[in-house]
Amino acid sequence: MDHLKWLTVCDDEKVPYGLNKSEQTLQVSTLSWARTLEEQLKKLTNKLVVLNLGRHPWEIGKISKLQDSTIEMVNAQGDTVFVNMRHVKSFHFPQ
């Protein structure tokens, strides 16, 4: 990711979608944010991630290694998949 296009900050007092606190199932992540995408993804090594909203099956998997702007992931079938970090538009890591 070369630049951030949108960042939404949520108010602690307001809960999204009109849910009350007991209906909210989201957990706040304790993972701190790094300065670069590469550093952030390194923190997620050996964790499940969803890249680019998971539009393609190869964009969902466990990160094995990052090297030279390439993400090495293992998909659901156990196959190794390589993704160019410059093609990553978003990432999500379920906890």
FILUMPA-21119 format. One record per residue (C-alpha): residue number from 1; x, y, z. Coordinates in steps of 0.02 Angstrom, whole numbers, plus 50000, padded with zeros to 5 digits. Example, Ala and Ser with C-alpha at 12.3 -4.5 7.8 and 13.67 -1.06 7.14 Angstrom:
2
+-----+-------+-------+-------+
|   k |    c1 |    c2 |    c3 |
+-----+-------+-------+-------+
|   1 | 50615 | 49775 | 50390 |
|   2 | 50684 | 49947 | 50357 |
+-----+-------+-------+-------+
! end
This chain:
95
+-----+-------+-------+-------+
|   k |    c1 |    c2 |    c3 |
+-----+-------+-------+-------+
|   1 | 50000 | 50000 | 50000 |
|   2 | 50084 | 50160 | 49943 |
|   3 | 49963 | 50278 | 50029 |
|   4 | 49809 | 50275 | 50139 |
|   5 | 49651 | 50330 | 50051 |
|   6 | 49526 | 50322 | 50194 |
|   7 | 49535 | 50305 | 50382 |
|   8 | 49382 | 50302 | 50491 |
|   9 | 49399 | 50332 | 50677 |
|  10 | 49255 | 50273 | 50786 |
|  11 | 49200 | 50367 | 50940 |
|  12 | 49211 | 50259 | 51097 |
|  13 | 49042 | 50321 | 51155 |
|  14 | 48950 | 50281 | 50992 |
|  15 | 48925 | 50103 | 50933 |
|  16 | 48912 | 50073 | 50744 |
|  17 | 48748 | 50029 | 50658 |
|  18 | 48642 | 50080 | 50807 |
|  19 | 48688 | 49924 | 50905 |
|  20 | 48695 | 49929 | 51093 |
|  21 | 48852 | 49876 | 51185 |
|  22 | 48787 | 49699 | 51218 |
|  23 | 48744 | 49672 | 51034 |
|  24 | 48916 | 49726 | 50976 |
|  25 | 49018 | 49570 | 50939 |
|  26 | 49176 | 49654 | 50875 |
|  27 | 49331 | 49645 | 50981 |
|  28 | 49458 | 49786 | 50979 |
|  29 | 49625 | 49723 | 50916 |
|  30 | 49774 | 49736 | 51032 |
|  31 | 49893 | 49730 | 50884 |
|  32 | 49987 | 49894 | 50866 |
|  33 | 50002 | 49978 | 50696 |
|  34 | 50168 | 49983 | 50606 |
|  35 | 50235 | 50122 | 50493 |
|  36 | 50231 | 50017 | 50334 |
|  37 | 50121 | 49881 | 50263 |
|  38 | 50268 | 49762 | 50257 |
|  39 | 50306 | 49787 | 50442 |
|  40 | 50122 | 49764 | 50484 |
|  41 | 50107 | 49604 | 50385 |
|  42 | 50265 | 49536 | 50466 |
|  43 | 50173 | 49551 | 50633 |
|  44 | 50039 | 49438 | 50558 |
|  45 | 50159 | 49298 | 50507 |
|  46 | 50080 | 49128 | 50546 |
|  47 | 49908 | 49208 | 50560 |
|  48 | 49756 | 49198 | 50445 |
|  49 | 49730 | 49354 | 50338 |
|  50 | 49606 | 49407 | 50206 |
|  51 | 49680 | 49518 | 50070 |
|  52 | 49576 | 49631 | 49957 |
|  53 | 49413 | 49578 | 50039 |
|  54 | 49447 | 49398 | 49988 |
|  55 | 49376 | 49424 | 49813 |
|  56 | 49487 | 49283 | 49750 |
|  57 | 49519 | 49120 | 49844 |
|  58 | 49708 | 49143 | 49835 |
|  59 | 49691 | 49306 | 49935 |
|  60 | 49641 | 49212 | 50094 |
|  61 | 49770 | 49114 | 50191 |
|  62 | 49902 | 49103 | 50325 |
|  63 | 50055 | 49212 | 50299 |
|  64 | 50212 | 49105 | 50295 |
|  65 | 50343 | 49235 | 50252 |
|  66 | 50373 | 49408 | 50179 |
|  67 | 50522 | 49443 | 50070 |
|  68 | 50562 | 49572 | 49936 |
|  69 | 50384 | 49642 | 49931 |
|  70 | 50313 | 49467 | 49908 |
|  71 | 50192 | 49385 | 50029 |
|  72 | 50204 | 49196 | 50040 |
|  73 | 50039 | 49122 | 50101 |
|  74 | 49965 | 48949 | 50125 |
|  75 | 49785 | 48936 | 50062 |
|  76 | 49644 | 48824 | 50124 |
|  77 | 49702 | 48680 | 50013 |
|  78 | 49878 | 48689 | 50085 |
|  79 | 49953 | 48761 | 49925 |
|  80 | 50083 | 48899 | 49932 |
|  81 | 50027 | 49061 | 49852 |
|  82 | 50133 | 49216 | 49816 |
|  83 | 50057 | 49390 | 49815 |
|  84 | 50145 | 49550 | 49763 |
|  85 | 50127 | 49672 | 49908 |
|  86 | 50095 | 49817 | 49787 |
|  87 | 49932 | 49731 | 49735 |
|  88 | 49864 | 49730 | 49913 |
|  89 | 49726 | 49859 | 49931 |
|  90 | 49659 | 49802 | 50100 |
|  91 | 49689 | 49669 | 50231 |
|  92 | 49588 | 49595 | 50372 |
|  93 | 49643 | 49475 | 50506 |
|  94 | 49503 | 49383 | 50598 |
|  95 | 49538 | 49357 | 50782 |
+-----+-------+-------+-------+
! end
